[in-house]
């Protein structure tokens, strides 16, 4: 929980925590049961002391809601972060994509054990890649072995370090991103291991388009966003701007040391179906509560989603399912959700298995802070 997983337009390595706090005083806003969430607020304040410009969190616990903030949303003006700020949710997008594919499976429109070749003929091919031996399920649970395109040298040169400043507005097509991955041999044979790969979700988005005749963005809008009334959740495509209300987003461009840049504007097509979405904390609470509460998937598909592949430990409750991960916290509580990183934003959305207690968190900086501390404080207390 404390490590930031590499996602499209993110650093390949784990972000190193820094100690220098940025300008701006900590501020908090809460409604209901404030004392119960004091450890969570302290963890938000600690993130700002660690160097995060600003942080926002929202908790939904049954019928009770708590909101907390710390730090600033704009380093120049000192504007504080607000509970209604929108932000880039990066790889949390993967849970939305997986939800749509599981819905399509429940309708009999595809089988997750279909091969990628059946839906995307000739796309996964070359340098040892074989779509005829790779299933849609393996794309979703990161057992495909397909190389993660964000580690490609060309992509790294354009999106990390100062290359980002020259290429932040470039448009990337899904076909371009997959082609980068196909220039590399797979990390292992399909099903023979586990390794996080954003390429799998770009391909998953392409599969949705083949099955439905609509883009993955339209499918998510029609099947998830509209039914749940997620008013702050959008799929921006190639739009580089952030919708209001939102603060600014800051990055050191994934260098160990260096100046802080305002990276609020960027072309999210560099992440595509692996991580392009925008949302806010209230919508993430609603989404994960609805998903885990059985509003979006039949029981059989929700069980499939929560069937995990161990990725960091042998604890059967710790692992990656289909666009969602299960995590057993030190206090024994198991939460389900996803984290996401993109330039200037780290986001988390987690909930208990019944969907009743959910937490959403966002940092508007990508080089500091410990979101795991916030998650443990909320679900474990103290």
N, C-alpha and C positions, 0 to 999 in steps of 0.2 A: 504493500500500500504506500510505502514511502518513496518508492522509485517512480519516476515518470517514464512511462513507456514511450518509445520512439513512435511518432505518428507522422503522417505526411506534413511536410514543412516544419519538421522539428529536428532537434539534434539527435544524432545516432546514439550518443552516450547519455548516461544519466546526468541530469542537471546537477551541478555542484552547488551546494548551499553557500550563500555568502552572508557576511555578518553586517555589512554597512546598511543601516536603515536609510530610506530615502526621506526627503522632506515631507512634512504633513503629519498632523497629529491624528492619533487614533480616535475614531468616532464610532458610536454604536447606536443601533435602533432596534427595538424589540417590541413584540406584542405577545402577551400571554406567557405565563410560566417562566418568567425571566430567570428566577433563581435556579431552576432546573438546568438552564443552559449556560450558567456562568462559566463552567469549564470550557465550553465551546467558544464563548467570547474571549476568554483568556488565550485560547489557541489562535484565534484570529489576530489578536493583538501581537502575539509572539511572531506570527508570520510577517507582520509589518516591521517588527524589530529585526527580523532576519534579513530584510531588504526588499520584500514585496512592496510595490507602491501602494496598492490597495487590495482589499479582499471583501467579498460579499458572501454571505451564507443564508440559507433559508431552510427551515425544518418544518415538516408537516408530521405531526404525531397524533394520529386519530383525528379529532376535530380541532386540535390546537395547532397554531402556527407561531413560529418564532423567526425573527429576522435579525441578523447581526451584520455589522460592517466594521471595517477598520481602515485607516489610511485614506489615500486620495485617489480620485478618478482622473485627475488632471494635475500633473506635477507643476505646470506653469501657473495655473490659476489657484491651485489649492482646493479646487472643488472636491468635496468628499465623495467617496463611493456611496451609491444609494442602493437600496434593496431591489429596485426595479431596473437596474442596469442590464442591458443586453450584452452578450459576449459570445465569442466564437467558442463552440463546444468541441471542436476537433473530433477526436476518435469516439466520442459519445455518439456520433453519427452512426457508428457501426451497429449499435443496438437497434436503431430505427430501421436500417437496411435489413438486418437479420429478421426483425419482426415482420416486415413485408414478405420476405421469402417464406417464412413459416406460415403466414396467412395463405399464400399461394399454394403451399403444400397441402394445407388443410382443405382447400377447395379442389384438390386433385389436378391442379394445373401444372405441377411439376413434382418430382420426387427429389429430396435433397441428396439422394444417392445416385441421381443422374450424373453422367459425366459432363464436364465442362465442354467437351467436344460436341456433345449432342446439341447444346444451346449456342455455342460460339465456335463453329467449325473453323479450324486453322488458326485460331487466335493464340492458344497456348501451344507453341511449337518451336523447336530449335534449341540448340545447346543443351540437349537432354531433357527439355520440358515436353511433356506429353499430356495434352488435355484429355486424351482418351483413357488415361489412367488416373485422372484427378477428378474428384467429385465436388459438387456444390457444397456439400457438408464440410469437406476439407478446407474449402475457401473460408468458411465461416468460423471454424474452430482452430484455424492456423496450423493445420497438419498437412497442408498441401506441399510444403517444401519450396514453394515458388519464391524466388528472390524478392526481397523488399526493395522496391524501386527507389525509396528515399536514400538508400545506401549507394546508389549508382554515382559514379564520379561526376558525370555531367550535371546531374541533378544537385548534388552537394555543392558543386561550384557555383550554381546559380541561385540556390536558396539559402545557403548557410554562409556566414561571414559577410563581408562587404559585397559579395556577389548579389545578395538579396536586394541591396539598394538599387542595383541596375536592372534587376529582373522581377521586382515585386509585382509589376503589373502585367507580366506575361500571361498569356492564356495557354493552358495545357489541356489537350483532349485526353479522354480515357485511353484511346488507342496509343497515344504517345507515351503515356505512363506505363502501360503494359509492355510496349515495345522496349522501353528501357530495361525492364525486368527480364525480357526474353533474350537480352544480350548476355545474360549470365546463366551459368548452370544452376539448377536447383540446389538448395541447401541439403536436401535429402530426398529420397523417393517418397511419393505420396503415401501418407499414413505411417511413415517410419519414424516420425519425431514430432516435435512441437517447436515452432519459432514464429514469432509475431511478424506478419507480413501485410502491409497496407495494400499490396498488389491484389491480394485475394479479395478485398472489398471493392476495389475498382472493378474487378471482374464480376463480382456479385451484382454491382449496379448495372453492368452490361447485361447480365442474365435477366434481371428484372425487366429491362427494356424489351428484350427478346420475348419474354413470356407475355407481357401485358400490352406491348405496342406503345407504351408510354415511357418517358424517362423515369429513372429512379426517383427524381425529385417530385414529379407529378404523382407517382405512386405513394410516396410518403405523405404528401399533402392530402391526397384523397383518402388514404386508409388509416392514417394516424393523426395528423395535425388537425384536420377538420373535425373528425368525430370527437376528439378530446377537447376541442376548443382551445388549442394552444396558440394564443394570440401573439406571442412574442417569438415564436419559432418559425424560422425561414430557411430556405435553401437558396443561397444568393447566386448560384451559378458562376458568372464571371464578374459580378458587381463587386467593386473593390471597397465600397463604402460600408459603414456600419449604420443600421437604423437607430433612430432615437427612441427612448433615452439610452445613452451609453456613454461610458467614459472613454479615455484614451487607453491604448495598449502599448506596452514598452518591452523592449528586447535588447539584449547584448549580442544578438545575432548568433547565439550559441557558441561564443568564444569564452574561454575561461576568464578572461579579463578584458576590459575595454569599455568604451563609452556606452551610454544607454540611448537607444534610438526610439522615436515614436514610430511604431509599425502598425498603427490603427488601420491604415489602408493597405490592402494586399488583395491579390487575385486568388480567391479560394479554389479555383480550378486546379491548382497545384496539389490539392488534397482530394477533390472530387468525392466519390462515394465513400472514401475512407475517412473523411474528416472535414467537410466543408460547412456544416450547419452552424446557425446562430440561434441562440435561445436566451432565456433568463432562468433564474433560480426557481420561480414559481412553476414555470412550465416543466422543468426537469423533475420537480417534486411530483407533479401531476402525472407525467409520463411514466416514471418508474413505479409509482403507486398503482396506476392503472394496469401496467404490464404485469407486475407481480401479483396483483389482485385478480387477474384472470379476465380483464375487460377486453384485451386485444387478441388473445390467443385461446383456442380450446385447450383443455387440460393436457392432451397428448402432445401438442406442439410446445406448450410451456415446459413440460417435462423434458422434451428434447433440448430446448434452449438451455436448460439448467443441468444437462448432462455434461460434466466438465472433463477436460483433459488436464491432468496435473501439469503445472508449468513451473512452479517454484518450490513445491514441497510435495510430500507424499500424503499429506492430509487430504482425504477425499472431499472435504468441503472447500479446499483451496484449489482453484483451477479455472480454466477458461472454457466456457460453454460455446454457444452460438451467438456471438456478439454481446456476450455478457460474461462477467467473471464473478465467481463466488469467493469470498474472503472470510476466513475465521479470524476475528479480532482477538487480541490477547486475553480479553475477558470472557471469551467463548462465544460471543454473539457472532452469527454469520450474516453478512450483508451481501447484497447482489447489486451489480451496477457496472459502471465503466468510468475510466478516466480519459482525459484528452489533453493533448498539448499541440499548440500551433504558435507561431510567432506572436508574442505578447499576451498569451492566454494559457492558463492551466485551469481545467475544469474537472469537477468530480460530481457524479450523481450516483448515490447508493441508497438502498432501502433494505429493510428486513424482508424476509421471505414472503410475508403475508401482505406486503405493500403498505402497512399501516404507518410505519415510521420511516420517513425518507429525509435525506439530506442532500442539498446541492451547494457546491462551493465554487467560487471562481477567484483566481489571482489575475490581476491585469499586468503581470510581469512573468517572464519565463525562466528566470535564472536563480530564484531563491524561494524559500518557504517550504514548509513541511505539511502538505495536505493530510498525510496520514495522522498527524497529531490532532488535527481538527476532527477527522472521522472517528478516531478512538475516543476523543473527548465527548462527542455527541452520543455515540452508541454505548460507550462503556462508563462515561462519567469520570470525574476526578482527574 
